[in-house]
């Protein structure tokens, strides 16, 4: 496990600030997550909020990616490019956001339901989020990457869904993508040993149908091969003894989502 960069406690606290800004950026988008909003509008709101709060969009210009957010709708798994396309009732929308602040990246993703969605798609969202937290339960000192991978895969497949294999989680730090890779499938007890100070992004990508994906014509968007929906949730976590430290925070989003109308 060469080249895995362990973080000090001070660096992890700086990373927490970056990740909390990502989380708050997601929350700012919640009121606009409704039919008729364009994905480019969401992107502009996010960019302005990040800059207003002392951060820099982490994805904008990364390998020439043209926007602040990756916004992936329905059959799009990840890396969707914001555009003039409008959100529609019944869509499921994955929003992946990264920022740089104090020299460190934050990275987190959340999949939103637009209006009322089909119950089976609601289950896909719920199970994918559960997969994330089952993975996080294994992000502790002494376990291995494969323990995270196995937990994610088992929960998805037990519920009748499938795991995307071509895309993986990753280390995070001064670079957006560091070692080690964190696959969403694998075997317990295999892969690199988890050590104190490792910071990783765990990000299950779970398909409603089969696991296969295909790259879109734009060279970025990854779609399900069968055209069925996919969901994506991601947290950045620091590996600790006994219990992982989750640096990003969905509560900012869910406090707004769950407010009584």
C-alpha positions in Angstrom: 0.0 0.0 0.0 2.6 2.5 -1.1 1.8 6.1 -1.7 -1.2 6.2 0.7 -0.9 9.6 2.4 -1.9 9.5 6.0 -3.4 12.7 7.4 -2.6 14.3 10.8 -5.5 15.3 13.1 -5.0 18.9 12.1 -5.3 18.0 8.4 -8.4 16.0 9.0 -10.0 19.0 10.7 -9.2 21.1 7.7 -10.7 18.4 5.5 -13.8 18.4 7.7 -14.3 22.1 6.8 -14.0 21.3 3.1 -16.5 18.5 3.4 -19.0 20.5 5.5 -19.0 23.1 2.7 -19.8 20.4 0.2 -22.6 19.2 2.5 -24.0 22.8 2.9 -23.8 23.2 -0.9 -26.0 20.2 -1.3 -28.5 21.6 1.2 -28.7 25.0 -0.6 -29.9 23.1 -3.7 -32.8 21.3 -1.9 -35.4 24.1 -2.6 -34.6 23.9 -6.3 -34.9 20.2 -6.5 -38.3 20.3 -8.2 -39.8 19.9 -11.7 -38.8 22.7 -14.1 -35.4 23.5 -12.7 -32.5 23.2 -15.1 -29.4 21.3 -14.0 -27.3 24.2 -15.1 -29.3 26.4 -12.7 -28.3 24.0 -9.9 -24.7 24.2 -11.0 -24.6 28.0 -11.0 -26.2 28.2 -7.5 -23.6 25.7 -6.2 -20.7 27.5 -7.7 -21.7 30.8 -6.3 -22.4 29.3 -2.8 -19.0 27.6 -2.7 -17.1 30.8 -3.7 -19.1 32.9 -1.3 -18.0 30.6 1.5 -14.3 30.6 0.8 -14.0 27.5 -1.3 -13.2 26.8 -4.9 -15.2 24.3 -6.9 -13.2 21.0 -6.9 -14.6 19.5 -10.1 -14.6 22.6 -12.4 -11.7 22.2 -14.8 -10.6 18.8 -13.2 -9.4 16.9 -16.2 -11.2 19.6 -18.2 -14.6 18.8 -16.6 -16.7 21.9 -17.5 -18.8 22.4 -14.4 -19.0 22.6 -10.6 -21.4 19.7 -10.1 -21.8 16.3 -11.6 -25.6 15.9 -12.0 -26.8 12.5 -13.2 -30.4 11.8 -13.8 -32.2 8.4 -13.9 -30.1 6.1 -16.1 -27.1 8.3 -15.7 -24.8 6.8 -13.1 -22.2 9.5 -12.5 -20.4 12.4 -14.2 -23.5 13.9 -15.8 -22.8 17.4 -17.2 -25.2 20.2 -16.2 -27.2 21.6 -19.1 -30.5 23.3 -19.9 -32.3 20.1 -19.4 -35.1 20.4 -16.9 -35.9 18.2 -13.9 -39.1 16.3 -14.2 -41.6 14.8 -11.7 -40.5 11.3 -10.9 -36.8 11.8 -11.7 -34.0 10.6 -9.4 -31.0 12.9 -9.5 -27.5 12.2 -8.2 -25.6 15.3 -7.4 -21.8 14.9 -6.8 -20.0 17.9 -5.4 -16.4 18.6 -4.6 -14.6 21.7 -3.2 -11.1 22.8 -2.4 -10.5 24.8 0.8 -7.4 25.3 2.9 -5.5 23.1 0.3 -7.8 20.1 0.9 -10.6 18.5 -1.1 -14.1 17.7 0.2 -16.2 15.2 -1.8 -19.8 13.9 -1.3 -22.8 12.8 -3.3 -26.5 12.6 -2.6 -29.4 11.3 -4.8 -32.6 13.3 -4.7 -36.1 12.3 -5.6 -37.9 14.9 -7.7 -41.6 15.0 -6.5 -43.2 11.6 -6.1 -41.1 8.7 -7.5 -42.0 5.1 -8.0 -41.8 3.1 -4.8 -39.3 0.7 -6.2 -37.0 3.6 -7.1 -37.5 5.0 -3.6 -36.2 1.6 -2.3 -33.2 1.9 -4.6 -32.3 5.2 -3.0 -32.8 3.9 0.5 -30.8 0.7 -0.1 -27.9 2.7 -1.8 -27.7 5.0 1.2 -27.8 2.0 3.6 -24.9 0.5 1.5 -22.9 3.6 2.1 -23.3 3.4 5.9 -22.6 -0.4 6.0 -19.4 0.4 4.2 -18.5 3.1 6.6 -19.1 0.7 9.6 -16.0 -1.2 8.2 -13.8 1.9 7.7 -11.9 1.3 11.0 -8.3 0.7 11.9 -7.2 -2.9 11.3 -9.9 -3.9 8.8 -9.2 -4.0 5.1 -10.6 -2.3 2.0 -12.3 -5.5 1.0 -14.4 -5.4 4.2 -15.9 -2.1 3.1 -16.3 -3.5 -0.5 -18.0 -6.7 0.7 -20.4 -4.9 3.0 -21.6 -2.6 0.2 -22.0 -5.3 -2.4 -23.7 -7.8 -0.1 -26.4 -5.3 1.0 -27.1 -4.1 -2.6 -27.3 -7.6 -4.0 -29.4 -9.0 -1.1 -32.0 -6.4 -2.0 -32.0 -7.3 -5.7 -29.9 -4.5 -7.0 -26.5 -4.6 -8.7 -23.2 -2.8 -8.0 -21.3 -0.8 -10.7 -17.8 -2.2 -10.9 -16.0 0.1 -13.3 -16.1 3.1 -10.9 -14.7 3.1 -7.4 -14.3 5.2 -4.2 -10.8 6.6 -3.5 -8.5 8.3 -1.1 -9.0 12.1 -0.7 -6.6 14.8 0.5 -4.6 17.5 -1.2 -5.7 15.7 -4.4 -9.2 14.7 -5.3 -8.2 11.2 -6.1 -5.5 9.6 -4.0 -4.7 6.0 -3.2 -6.2 3.6 -2.2 -9.1 2.8 -4.5 -12.2 1.7 -2.7 -14.3 -0.7 -4.8 -17.9 -1.3 -4.0 -17.5 -5.1 -4.5 -15.0 -7.5 -3.1 -14.2 -10.1 -0.4 -13.7 -9.7 3.3 -10.2 -9.7 4.5 -8.6 -8.7 1.2 -7.0 -5.5 0.0 -5.0 -2.8 1.8 -5.1 -2.7 5.6 -6.9 0.4 6.9 -4.7 2.7 9.1 -5.3 5.6 11.4 -5.2 8.8 9.3 -6.4 7.4 6.0 -9.1 9.5 4.5 -11.3 7.8 1.9 -14.4 8.6 -0.1 -16.8 5.6 0.0 -19.4 5.9 -2.8 -21.7 3.1 -3.7 -23.2 3.3 -7.2 -26.1 0.9 -7.3 -28.2 0.1 -10.4 -31.8 -0.9 -10.4 -31.2 -3.4 -13.2 -27.9 -5.0 -14.3 -24.5 -3.8 -13.3 -23.2 -2.9 -16.7 -22.5 0.7 -17.8 -21.5 2.5 -20.9 -19.9 5.9 -21.5 -22.0 8.6 -23.1 -21.1 10.5 -26.3 -19.9 13.5 -24.3 -17.0 11.5 -23.0 -18.0 12.0 -19.4 -21.5 10.8 -18.5 -21.7 7.1 -17.5 -25.0 5.5 -18.2 -26.6 2.2 -17.2 -26.3 -0.2 -20.2 -30.0 -1.3 -19.8 -31.3 2.3 -19.4 -32.7 1.6 -15.9 -32.1 4.1 -13.0 -29.0 4.2 -10.8 -28.4 5.8 -7.4 -25.2 7.2 -5.8 -24.4 8.3 -2.3 -20.9 9.3 -1.1 -19.3 10.4 2.2 -15.7 11.3 2.9 -14.5 9.5 6.0 -11.4 9.4 8.2 -10.4 5.9 9.3 -10.3 5.7 13.1 -10.1 3.0 15.8 -13.5 1.6 16.7 -15.6 3.9 14.5 -15.0 5.9 11.3 -15.2 9.7 11.5 -17.6 10.9 8.8 -16.3 14.3 7.6 -19.3 15.1 5.3 -22.8 15.4 6.7 -26.2 14.6 5.2 -28.1 16.2 8.1 -27.9 19.6 6.4 -29.7 18.2 3.4 -32.2 16.0 5.3 -33.2 18.8 7.8 -34.6 20.7 4.8 -36.0 17.6 2.9 -37.8 16.4 6.0 -39.4 19.8 7.0 -43.2 19.7 7.2 -44.7 21.5 4.2 
